[in-house]
Amino acid sequence: MTRIAILVLALALGRAARAEPPRPAQLQGVGVDEHVGASIPLRLGFTDTSGRRIALSTLFGDGRPVVFVLTYVRCKTLCSLVLRGVIDAVRELPLQLGRDYRVVLVSIDPNETTADADARRREIVSRLDRGAESFVYLVGAEHAIRTLADSLGFRYKVDARTEQIAHPAVIFVLTPDGRISRYLHGVQFAPVELAAALRSAAAGDVLSGHVAATVLDCFRFDPALRAHRELIETYLRIGGTIVMLALGSTVALLFVWERRRRRSS
């Protein structure tokens, strides 16, 4: 009876260790669908930090590729890390911002003001040596934002309770004519990889095939630990497996001990 109870417990813990935790409701539908080679709708209108209404088409067509980032000012965790990763990469690139490419940030928060955007942009360009005029920040209406995000395959979700936006960590490299050339996932971007993506995009090339996405989001990132819950969950699964193996060893030892006890009696 004791052996059976232990075996049942071990099996239950083993299943628990292997089980994937359910995804929070806030994250349902959040992710990236890569649309490599597709064109973004350049007719869409947005507002820059000076309050000027512009079409996306004004940022393309001059032979320079574009690093595109969807972000928002109120996001103090993931967005800040993505932008920091972009800035760090830009500062190390062998290419020159302005001469060889431009960077365009678009807010996914329709309530964001030009003043909010201008303050964030000033903070960013203060860390750049040159090319500040080619670092653009745009705000827009809900319809324009959603249309643009859909064309990029960028699936985000607004949490009504917290008014935060769950979204993936990814940046886009676009060709000079507005086609999606490359997706770069994560919060750090190797300068060599970004430079290669920009050169490819400048030549009009697109990366064929699906690149595995590392989907992160504001809800799961822990800024204090600089880690993600997925990593913690992996450690928990490993720990659960170790517990299961330890229980299995205990059961085996108990079995051997009982057999010896019966023989001696």
PASEBA-1860 file (N, C-alpha, C; in nm, 3 decimals):
! residues 265
1> MTRIAILV> 0.083/-0.120/0.000/0.000/0.000/0.000/0.087/0.126/0.000 ~ 0.194/0.123/0.081/0.285/0.237/0.088/0.351/0.261/-0.046 ~ 0.393/0.148/-0.110/0.459/0.161/-0.241/0.365/0.221/-0.343 ~ 0.241/0.178/-0.343/0.143/0.228/-0.441/0.121/0.378/-0.423 ~ 0.109/0.421/-0.296/0.087/0.564/-0.268/0.203/0.648/-0.317 ~ 0.324/0.598/-0.293/0.443/0.673/-0.337/0.450/0.680/-0.489 ~ 0.419/0.567/-0.553/0.420/0.566/-0.700/0.318/0.662/-0.758 ~ 0.200/0.665/-0.701/0.097/0.758/-0.749/0.144/0.903/-0.733
9> LALALGRA> 0.206/0.931/-0.616/0.255/1.066/-0.591/0.364/1.104/-0.690 ~ 0.454/1.010/-0.717/0.562/1.037/-0.812/0.508/1.064/-0.951 ~ 0.411/0.984/-0.995/0.352/1.005/-1.127/0.283/1.140/-1.135 ~ 0.213/1.178/-1.029/0.143/1.307/-1.027/0.241/1.423/-1.037 ~ 0.352/1.414/-0.961/0.452/1.520/-0.967/0.521/1.524/-1.102 ~ 0.541/1.408/-1.162/0.601/1.404/-1.295/0.515/1.474/-1.398 ~ 0.385/1.449/-1.392/0.294/1.515/-1.485/0.291/1.666/-1.461 ~ 0.295/1.706/-1.334/0.295/1.849/-1.301/0.420/1.916/-1.352
17> ARAEPPRP> 0.533/1.844/-1.345/0.659/1.903/-1.392/0.658/1.922/-1.542 ~ 0.589/1.829/-1.614/0.587/1.839/-1.759/0.479/1.931/-1.810 ~ 0.381/1.962/-1.729/0.266/2.040/-1.775/0.306/2.183/-1.806 ~ 0.257/2.239/-1.918/0.280/2.377/-1.952/0.181/2.465/-1.877 ~ 0.229/2.571/-1.814/0.137/2.658/-1.743/0.044/2.729/-1.841 ~ -0.081/2.752/-1.803/-0.173/2.820/-1.893/-0.129/2.963/-1.918 ~ -0.151/3.011/-2.040/-0.113/3.147/-2.074/-0.214/3.244/-2.015 ~ -0.168/3.353/-1.950/-0.262/3.450/-1.893/-0.356/3.504/-1.999
25> AQLQGVGV> -0.478/3.538/-1.957/-0.578/3.588/-2.051/-0.530/3.713/-2.122 ~ -0.449/3.797/-2.052/-0.402/3.921/-2.113/-0.313/3.896/-2.234 ~ -0.253/3.775/-2.241/-0.158/3.748/-2.347/-0.216/3.668/-2.463 ~ -0.343/3.630/-2.451/-0.406/3.555/-2.559/-0.409/3.642/-2.683 ~ -0.354/3.591/-2.793/-0.355/3.666/-2.919/-0.235/3.756/-2.939 ~ -0.146/3.765/-2.840/-0.027/3.849/-2.853/0.084/3.769/-2.922 ~ 0.149/3.828/-3.021/0.256/3.756/-3.089/0.296/3.823/-3.219 ~ 0.368/3.748/-3.302/0.418/3.800/-3.429/0.386/3.701/-3.540
33> DEHVGASI> 0.328/3.750/-3.648/0.310/3.672/-3.770/0.397/3.737/-3.877 ~ 0.504/3.669/-3.915/0.599/3.731/-4.008/0.540/3.742/-4.149 ~ 0.542/3.863/-4.201/0.493/3.892/-4.336/0.609/3.938/-4.424 ~ 0.715/3.859/-4.426/0.834/3.897/-4.501/0.798/3.917/-4.649 ~ 0.842/4.029/-4.703/0.817/4.060/-4.843/0.693/4.144/-4.866 ~ 0.606/4.152/-4.764/0.484/4.231/-4.778/0.516/4.380/-4.763 ~ 0.431/4.463/-4.820/0.448/4.608/-4.810/0.359/4.664/-4.699 ~ 0.411/4.760/-4.627/0.328/4.829/-4.529/0.247/4.936/-4.603
41> PLRLGFTD> 0.131/4.977/-4.550/0.047/5.077/-4.618/0.104/5.218/-4.604 ~ 0.181/5.262/-4.702/0.249/5.390/-4.695/0.155/5.510/-4.701 ~ 0.029/5.484/-4.735/-0.069/5.594/-4.741/-0.113/5.639/-4.602 ~ -0.090/5.557/-4.501/-0.136/5.590/-4.366/-0.075/5.720/-4.316 ~ -0.158/5.799/-4.245/-0.112/5.926/-4.192/-0.087/5.921/-4.043 ~ 0.022/5.985/-4.001/0.058/5.995/-3.859/0.104/6.138/-3.831 ~ 0.133/6.165/-3.705/0.178/6.298/-3.665/0.316/6.287/-3.602 ~ 0.410/6.372/-3.647/0.544/6.367/-3.590/0.551/6.454/-3.464
49> TSGRRIAL> 0.668/6.461/-3.404/0.681/6.530/-3.275/0.670/6.681/-3.286 ~ 0.675/6.734/-3.407/0.655/6.878/-3.425/0.509/6.913/-3.447 ~ 0.422/6.808/-3.452/0.280/6.830/-3.475/0.243/6.829/-3.622 ~ 0.339/6.796/-3.706/0.313/6.795/-3.850/0.252/6.661/-3.891 ~ 0.146/6.668/-3.969/0.078/6.549/-4.020/0.153/6.500/-4.144 ~ 0.196/6.373/-4.142/0.270/6.319/-4.255/0.219/6.180/-4.291 ~ 0.238/6.142/-4.415/0.211/6.006/-4.460/0.339/5.925/-4.446 ~ 0.326/5.796/-4.420/0.444/5.711/-4.408/0.529/5.716/-4.534
57> STLFGDGR> 0.466/5.741/-4.646/0.539/5.743/-4.773/0.650/5.847/-4.774 ~ 0.638/5.953/-4.694/0.742/6.057/-4.691/0.871/6.007/-4.627 ~ 0.864/5.893/-4.558/0.982/5.837/-4.491/1.048/5.728/-4.573 ~ 0.996/5.705/-4.691/1.050/5.601/-4.779/1.074/5.660/-4.918 ~ 1.139/5.578/-5.001/1.156/5.617/-5.141/1.282/5.696/-5.171 ~ 1.371/5.715/-5.073/1.494/5.790/-5.098/1.617/5.700/-5.102 ~ 1.594/5.569/-5.112/1.705/5.475/-5.122/1.759/5.426/-4.989 ~ 1.704/5.479/-4.878/1.752/5.436/-4.746/1.657/5.335/-4.682
65> PVVFVLTY> 1.712/5.227/-4.627/1.626/5.132/-4.553/1.584/5.195/-4.421 ~ 1.485/5.133/-4.356/1.429/5.189/-4.234/1.422/5.083/-4.124 ~ 1.471/5.119/-4.006/1.449/5.036/-3.887/1.319/5.084/-3.825 ~ 1.222/4.996/-3.815/1.087/5.031/-3.770/1.064/4.970/-3.633 ~ 1.013/5.050/-3.538/0.987/5.001/-3.402/0.848/5.046/-3.359 ~ 0.767/4.952/-3.311/0.638/4.984/-3.252/0.656/4.986/-3.100 ~ 0.616/5.095/-3.037/0.645/5.116/-2.895/0.539/5.205/-2.834 ~ 0.553/5.242/-2.709/0.469/5.347/-2.651/0.534/5.398/-2.523
73> VRCKTLCS> 0.511/5.525/-2.493/0.582/5.594/-2.386/0.553/5.535/-2.249 ~ 0.428/5.499/-2.221/0.390/5.453/-2.087/0.448/5.317/-2.052 ~ 0.500/5.245/-2.149/0.562/5.115/-2.124/0.703/5.139/-2.069 ~ 0.720/5.111/-1.941/0.848/5.140/-1.875/0.938/5.017/-1.865 ~ 0.890/4.903/-1.910/0.970/4.782/-1.895/1.022/4.735/-2.031 ~ 0.941/4.659/-2.103/0.987/4.598/-2.226/1.024/4.700/-2.332 ~ 0.939/4.801/-2.352/0.968/4.902/-2.455/1.101/4.971/-2.429 ~ 1.126/5.003/-2.303/1.251/5.070/-2.269/1.371/4.982/-2.303
81> LVLRGVID> 1.357/4.852/-2.281/1.466/4.760/-2.313/1.487/4.747/-2.464 ~ 1.376/4.739/-2.538/1.387/4.730/-2.683/1.454/4.855/-2.738 ~ 1.410/4.973/-2.693/1.469/5.098/-2.740/1.615/5.110/-2.700 ~ 1.647/5.065/-2.579/1.787/5.067/-2.536/1.869/4.976/-2.627 ~ 1.812/4.859/-2.662/1.882/4.769/-2.752/1.904/4.831/-2.889 ~ 1.803/4.904/-2.938/1.817/4.970/-3.068/1.924/5.079/-3.061 ~ 1.919/5.161/-2.957/2.016/5.270/-2.943/2.158/5.215/-2.933 ~ 2.176/5.112/-2.851/2.310/5.053/-2.836/2.361/5.000/-2.969
89> AVRELPLQ> 2.273/4.935/-3.046/2.314/4.882/-3.176/2.347/4.996/-3.272 ~ 2.262/5.100/-3.275/2.284/5.214/-3.365/2.420/5.279/-3.337 ~ 2.455/5.291/-3.211/2.582/5.356/-3.175/2.703/5.274/-3.218 ~ 2.684/5.142/-3.235/2.795/5.055/-3.272/2.796/5.017/-3.420 ~ 2.694/5.058/-3.492/2.684/5.018/-3.633/2.796/5.079/-3.717 ~ 2.847/5.003/-3.815/2.943/5.061/-3.909/2.873/5.154/-4.010 ~ 2.740/5.149/-4.012/2.663/5.238/-4.100/2.627/5.365/-4.024 ~ 2.603/5.472/-4.098/2.575/5.601/-4.035/2.426/5.634/-4.041
97> LGRDYRVV> 2.369/5.661/-3.924/2.230/5.701/-3.917/2.211/5.833/-3.993 ~ 2.110/5.835/-4.079/2.086/5.954/-4.159/2.140/5.937/-4.299 ~ 2.265/5.904/-4.311/2.324/5.884/-4.443/2.285/5.749/-4.502 ~ 2.290/5.643/-4.420/2.269/5.508/-4.472/2.131/5.450/-4.440 ~ 2.066/5.501/-4.338/1.936/5.447/-4.297/1.869/5.546/-4.202 ~ 1.743/5.522/-4.172/1.674/5.601/-4.070/1.603/5.507/-3.974 ~ 1.564/5.560/-3.859/1.490/5.484/-3.759/1.356/5.553/-3.738 ~ 1.249/5.475/-3.741/1.114/5.529/-3.723/1.046/5.455/-3.607
105> LVSIDPNE> 1.004/5.529/-3.506/0.926/5.474/-3.397/0.781/5.516/-3.415 ~ 0.689/5.422/-3.397/0.547/5.452/-3.405/0.481/5.405/-3.275 ~ 0.409/5.495/-3.210/0.341/5.459/-3.086/0.218/5.373/-3.115 ~ 0.200/5.269/-3.033/0.080/5.186/-3.046/-0.028/5.230/-2.949 ~ -0.004/5.342/-2.881/-0.102/5.399/-2.788/-0.171/5.518/-2.855 ~ -0.297/5.504/-2.892/-0.366/5.615/-2.961/-0.387/5.737/-2.873 ~ -0.369/5.722/-2.741/-0.385/5.835/-2.649/-0.255/5.911/-2.627 ~ -0.147/5.865/-2.686/-0.018/5.931/-2.668/-0.016/6.064/-2.742
113> TTADADAR> 0.034/6.166/-2.677/0.037/6.299/-2.737/0.171/6.327/-2.804 ~ 0.173/6.432/-2.886/0.299/6.470/-2.949/0.399/6.516/-2.844 ~ 0.350/6.575/-2.733/0.440/6.617/-2.626/0.507/6.496/-2.560 ~ 0.428/6.390/-2.537/0.484/6.266/-2.482/0.592/6.211/-2.576 ~ 0.556/6.205/-2.704/0.647/6.149/-2.803/0.774/6.234/-2.815 ~ 0.757/6.365/-2.811/0.872/6.455/-2.824/0.968/6.438/-2.707 ~ 0.913/6.424/-2.587/0.998/6.405/-2.469/1.076/6.275/-2.479 ~ 1.009/6.168/-2.524/1.079/6.039/-2.538/1.185/6.048/-2.648
121> RREIVSRL> 1.151/6.112/-2.758/1.248/6.124/-2.868/1.371/6.203/-2.825 ~ 1.349/6.313/-2.755/1.463/6.395/-2.708/1.553/6.313/-2.615 ~ 1.492/6.234/-2.532/1.569/6.148/-2.441/1.655/6.050/-2.521 ~ 1.597/5.997/-2.628/1.670/5.898/-2.708/1.784/5.962/-2.786 ~ 1.754/6.069/-2.860/1.855/6.127/-2.948/1.969/6.192/-2.870 ~ 1.945/6.221/-2.740/2.054/6.276/-2.659/2.167/6.175/-2.641 ~ 2.137/6.050/-2.666/2.237/5.944/-2.652/2.305/5.912/-2.783 ~ 2.266/5.981/-2.890/2.324/5.956/-3.022/2.427/6.063/-3.055
129> DRGAESFV> 2.530/6.022/-3.127/2.635/6.117/-3.165/2.591/6.206/-3.282 ~ 2.515/6.147/-3.373/2.470/6.222/-3.491/2.351/6.151/-3.553 ~ 2.290/6.217/-3.652/2.178/6.156/-3.723/2.045/6.172/-3.652 ~ 2.036/6.265/-3.554/1.913/6.279/-3.476/1.793/6.312/-3.564 ~ 1.815/6.387/-3.673/1.704/6.425/-3.760/1.644/6.304/-3.832 ~ 1.717/6.194/-3.836/1.669/6.073/-3.902/1.613/5.972/-3.803 ~ 1.595/6.015/-3.678/1.532/5.933/-3.575/1.394/5.993/-3.552 ~ 1.291/5.931/-3.609/1.156/5.987/-3.614/1.064/5.915/-3.517
137> YLVGAEHA> 0.978/5.991/-3.450/0.877/5.933/-3.360/0.741/5.983/-3.406 ~ 0.648/5.888/-3.426/0.515/5.922/-3.476/0.406/5.875/-3.380 ~ 0.299/5.952/-3.373/0.178/5.911/-3.301/0.063/5.914/-3.399 ~ -0.045/5.839/-3.366/-0.155/5.833/-3.460/-0.284/5.785/-3.398 ~ -0.385/5.774/-3.482/-0.517/5.729/-3.439/-0.522/5.577/-3.434 ~ -0.622/5.525/-3.361/-0.636/5.381/-3.341/-0.638/5.305/-3.473 ~ -0.717/5.352/-3.569/-0.732/5.279/-3.696/-0.598/5.271/-3.769 ~ -0.525/5.382/-3.775/-0.396/5.382/-3.846/-0.296/5.290/-3.777
145> IRTLADSL> -0.296/5.294/-3.643/-0.203/5.209/-3.567/-0.234/5.062/-3.592 ~ -0.361/5.024/-3.581/-0.400/4.885/-3.600/-0.370/4.838/-3.742 ~ -0.397/4.922/-3.839/-0.372/4.885/-3.979/-0.224/4.861/-4.002 ~ -0.142/4.949/-3.948/0.003/4.934/-3.962/0.051/4.809/-3.890 ~ 0.007/4.789/-3.766/0.048/4.671/-3.689/0.007/4.542/-3.759 ~ -0.114/4.540/-3.814/-0.161/4.420/-3.885/-0.074/4.391/-4.007 ~ -0.033/4.494/-4.077/0.050/4.474/-4.196/0.187/4.417/-4.160 ~ 0.233/4.448/-4.038/0.362/4.397/-3.991/0.349/4.261/-3.921
153> GFRYKVDA> 0.224/4.219/-3.896/0.203/4.094/-3.822/0.230/4.109/-3.675 ~ 0.218/4.231/-3.624/0.247/4.263/-3.484/0.116/4.261/-3.407 ~ 0.096/4.154/-3.328/-0.030/4.137/-3.256/-0.014/4.180/-3.111 ~ -0.087/4.283/-3.074/-0.081/4.335/-2.938/-0.221/4.340/-2.878 ~ -0.226/4.360/-2.747/-0.356/4.359/-2.680/-0.355/4.456/-2.563 ~ -0.461/4.535/-2.553/-0.474/4.632/-2.444/-0.545/4.565/-2.327 ~ -0.484/4.574/-2.209/-0.548/4.523/-2.088/-0.632/4.635/-2.028 ~ -0.764/4.617/-2.029/-0.855/4.723/-1.985/-0.836/4.758/-1.839
161> RTEQIAHP> -0.799/4.662/-1.757/-0.787/4.686/-1.613/-0.666/4.774/-1.582 ~ -0.551/4.741/-1.641/-0.428/4.815/-1.611/-0.398/4.925/-1.713 ~ -0.467/4.920/-1.827/-0.444/5.014/-1.937/-0.303/5.001/-1.993 ~ -0.241/4.885/-1.969/-0.112/4.854/-2.029/-0.135/4.775/-2.158 ~ -0.033/4.771/-2.242/-0.045/4.704/-2.371/0.053/4.587/-2.374 ~ 0.000/4.467/-2.387/0.085/4.349/-2.402/0.126/4.339/-2.548 ~ 0.254/4.321/-2.572/0.303/4.319/-2.711/0.433/4.240/-2.720 ~ 0.469/4.194/-2.838/0.594/4.119/-2.854/0.714/4.213/-2.862
169> AVIFVLTP> 0.832/4.158/-2.839/0.957/4.234/-2.850/1.018/4.202/-2.986 ~ 1.007/4.295/-3.078/1.056/4.273/-3.213/1.075/4.408/-3.281 ~ 1.173/4.417/-3.369/1.188/4.535/-3.454/1.188/4.487/-3.599 ~ 1.166/4.580/-3.689/1.150/4.546/-3.830/1.251/4.624/-3.913 ~ 1.305/4.560/-4.014/1.391/4.629/-4.109/1.318/4.629/-4.243 ~ 1.294/4.749/-4.295/1.216/4.765/-4.418/1.303/4.815/-4.533 ~ 1.267/4.776/-4.652/1.338/4.822/-4.771/1.302/4.968/-4.800 ~ 1.378/5.034/-4.885/1.349/5.175/-4.916/1.211/5.198/-4.978
177> DGRISRYL> 1.150/5.093/-5.033/1.017/5.109/-5.090/0.906/5.058/-4.997 ~ 0.942/5.028/-4.871/0.841/4.995/-4.770/0.802/4.849/-4.761 ~ 0.888/4.759/-4.808/0.860/4.617/-4.792/0.933/4.564/-4.669 ~ 0.873/4.461/-4.607/0.932/4.403/-4.486/1.045/4.309/-4.528 ~ 1.166/4.345/-4.487/1.283/4.267/-4.525/1.327/4.170/-4.418 ~ 1.312/4.209/-4.291/1.365/4.126/-4.183/1.295/4.157/-4.051 ~ 1.276/4.054/-3.969/1.229/4.067/-3.832/1.346/4.034/-3.739 ~ 1.370/4.120/-3.643/1.472/4.093/-3.542/1.403/4.087/-3.406
185> HGVQFAPV> 1.406/3.972/-3.343/1.332/3.949/-3.218/1.420/3.968/-3.096 ~ 1.359/4.011/-2.987/1.430/4.022/-2.861/1.447/4.165/-2.816 ~ 1.539/4.186/-2.722/1.563/4.320/-2.668/1.707/4.365/-2.688 ~ 1.789/4.279/-2.745/1.926/4.315/-2.780/1.950/4.277/-2.924 ~ 2.021/4.365/-2.995/2.039/4.345/-3.139/2.187/4.361/-3.173 ~ 2.246/4.252/-3.219/2.388/4.254/-3.251/2.413/4.351/-3.366 ~ 2.505/4.446/-3.348/2.532/4.544/-3.454/2.565/4.479/-3.588 ~ 2.639/4.370/-3.583/2.676/4.302/-3.708/2.551/4.250/-3.779
193> ELAAALRS> 2.459/4.192/-3.702/2.337/4.137/-3.761/2.247/4.248/-3.813 ~ 2.234/4.357/-3.737/2.150/4.468/-3.781/2.209/4.534/-3.905 ~ 2.341/4.550/-3.908/2.406/4.609/-4.025/2.384/4.523/-4.150 ~ 2.394/4.391/-4.133/2.371/4.301/-4.247/2.227/4.310/-4.295 ~ 2.134/4.320/-4.200/1.992/4.332/-4.236/1.966/4.462/-4.311 ~ 2.030/4.569/-4.268/2.012/4.699/-4.334/2.072/4.698/-4.475 ~ 2.188/4.638/-4.490/2.250/4.631/-4.623/2.163/4.549/-4.718 ~ 2.110/4.439/-4.664/2.022/4.353/-4.743/1.898/4.429/-4.786
201> AAAGDVLS> 1.837/4.501/-4.690/1.716/4.577/-4.720/1.745/4.689/-4.819 ~ 1.861/4.753/-4.806/1.898/4.861/-4.898/1.906/4.811/-5.042 ~ 1.946/4.684/-5.055/1.956/4.623/-5.188/1.821/4.570/-5.237 ~ 1.718/4.583/-5.152/1.584/4.537/-5.189/1.560/4.390/-5.161 ~ 1.652/4.328/-5.087/1.637/4.185/-5.057/1.546/4.166/-4.936 ~ 1.479/4.052/-4.932/1.398/4.015/-4.816/1.442/3.878/-4.769 ~ 1.428/3.856/-4.639/1.467/3.728/-4.580/1.352/3.631/-4.597 ~ 1.372/3.528/-4.676/1.266/3.430/-4.699/1.261/3.332/-4.584
209> GHVAATVL> 1.143/3.277/-4.564/1.126/3.178/-4.458/1.094/3.242/-4.324 ~ 1.046/3.158/-4.234/1.005/3.206/-4.101/1.122/3.197/-4.005 ~ 1.149/3.306/-3.936/1.252/3.308/-3.833/1.186/3.285/-3.699 ~ 1.239/3.194/-3.621/1.177/3.163/-3.492/1.169/3.287/-3.405 ~ 1.052/3.312/-3.353/1.029/3.434/-3.274/1.044/3.406/-3.125 ~ 1.114/3.497/-3.061/1.118/3.496/-2.915/1.019/3.601/-2.870 ~ 0.901/3.559/-2.832/0.796/3.655/-2.801/0.802/3.691/-2.653 ~ 0.822/3.817/-2.627/0.825/3.869/-2.492/0.710/3.967/-2.478
217> DCFRFDPA> 0.684/4.011/-2.360/0.577/4.107/-2.344/0.591/4.181/-2.212 ~ 0.523/4.295/-2.205/0.534/4.380/-2.086/0.484/4.309/-1.962 ~ 0.387/4.220/-1.976/0.327/4.155/-1.860/0.421/4.053/-1.798 ~ 0.510/3.993/-1.877/0.590/3.884/-1.825/0.730/3.927/-1.787 ~ 0.774/4.043/-1.828/0.911/4.084/-1.799/0.925/4.136/-1.657 ~ 1.028/4.092/-1.589/1.057/4.138/-1.454/1.179/4.229/-1.460 ~ 1.161/4.362/-1.453/1.273/4.453/-1.470/1.377/4.441/-1.360 ~ 1.338/4.396/-1.242/1.433/4.384/-1.133/1.528/4.267/-1.157
225> LRAHRELI> 1.473/4.157/-1.206/1.554/4.037/-1.227/1.620/4.037/-1.364 ~ 1.577/4.125/-1.454/1.622/4.125/-1.592/1.602/3.985/-1.652 ~ 1.486/3.929/-1.625/1.457/3.794/-1.670/1.312/3.787/-1.712 ~ 1.272/3.672/-1.767/1.136/3.653/-1.811/1.076/3.531/-1.744 ~ 0.947/3.537/-1.728/0.880/3.429/-1.657/0.899/3.296/-1.727 ~ 0.914/3.299/-1.860/0.934/3.173/-1.933/1.061/3.105/-1.884 ~ 1.166/3.184/-1.859/1.291/3.126/-1.809/1.271/3.068/-1.671 ~ 1.200/3.143/-1.585/1.172/3.095/-1.450/1.091/2.966/-1.456
233> ETYLRIGG> 0.992/2.963/-1.547/0.909/2.843/-1.560/0.993/2.724/-1.606 ~ 1.092/2.750/-1.691/1.181/2.642/-1.734/1.256/2.584/-1.615 ~ 1.307/2.674/-1.530/1.378/2.627/-1.411/1.285/2.547/-1.319 ~ 1.160/2.592/-1.308/1.064/2.520/-1.224/1.038/2.380/-1.280 ~ 1.027/2.371/-1.414/1.005/2.239/-1.474/1.125/2.148/-1.450 ~ 1.247/2.207/-1.461/1.366/2.127/-1.434/1.367/2.081/-1.289 ~ 1.330/2.176/-1.199/1.324/2.139/-1.058/1.222/2.030/-1.032 ~ 1.107/2.039/-1.099/1.005/1.936/-1.085/1.053/1.801/-1.133
241> TIVMLALG> 1.131/1.803/-1.241/1.187/1.677/-1.293/1.285/1.616/-1.195 ~ 1.367/1.703/-1.133/1.462/1.653/-1.034/1.390/1.591/-0.915 ~ 1.282/1.657/-0.871/1.202/1.602/-0.762/1.146/1.467/-0.800 ~ 1.096/1.457/-0.923/1.039/1.330/-0.969/1.144/1.219/-0.968 ~ 1.267/1.253/-1.016/1.374/1.153/-1.018/1.412/1.112/-0.876 ~ 1.415/1.212/-0.785/1.448/1.181/-0.646/1.343/1.089/-0.585 ~ 1.215/1.115/-0.614/1.109/1.029/-0.564/1.119/0.889/-0.623 ~ 1.154/0.885/-0.751/1.170/0.754/-0.814/1.279/0.673/-0.747
249> STVALLFV> 1.391/0.742/-0.717/1.501/0.673/-0.648/1.458/0.626/-0.510 ~ 1.381/0.710/-0.441/1.332/0.673/-0.307/1.243/0.550/-0.313 ~ 1.154/0.548/-0.415/1.065/0.434/-0.431/1.145/0.307/-0.455 ~ 1.249/0.319/-0.542/1.332/0.203/-0.572/1.404/0.153/-0.447 ~ 1.457/0.245/-0.367/1.526/0.206/-0.245/1.431/0.139/-0.145 ~ 1.309/0.194/-0.134/1.210/0.134/-0.045/1.174/-0.007/-0.090 ~ 1.164/-0.023/-0.224/1.132/-0.155/-0.278/1.241/-0.256/-0.244 ~ 1.369/-0.215/-0.264/1.482/-0.304/-0.233/1.485/-0.334/-0.085
257> WERRRRRS> 1.462/-0.231/-0.001/1.465/-0.250/0.144/1.357/-0.347/0.188 ~ 1.237/-0.338/0.129/1.128/-0.425/0.171/1.155/-0.569/0.130 ~ 1.213/-0.585/0.009/1.246/-0.722/-0.034/1.347/-0.786/0.061 ~ 1.448/-0.707/0.102/1.549/-0.760/0.194/1.487/-0.792/0.330 ~ 1.395/-0.707/0.376/1.330/-0.728/0.505/1.249/-0.858/0.504 ~ 1.178/-0.884/0.391/1.098/-1.006/0.382/1.187/-1.129/0.381 ~ 1.302/-1.118/0.312/1.392/-1.233/0.307/1.448/-1.263/0.446 ~ 1.482/-1.157/0.518/1.541/-1.177/0.651/1.440/-1.231/0.751
265> S> 1.310/-1.204/0.727/1.208/-1.253/0.819/1.163/-1.393/0.779
END
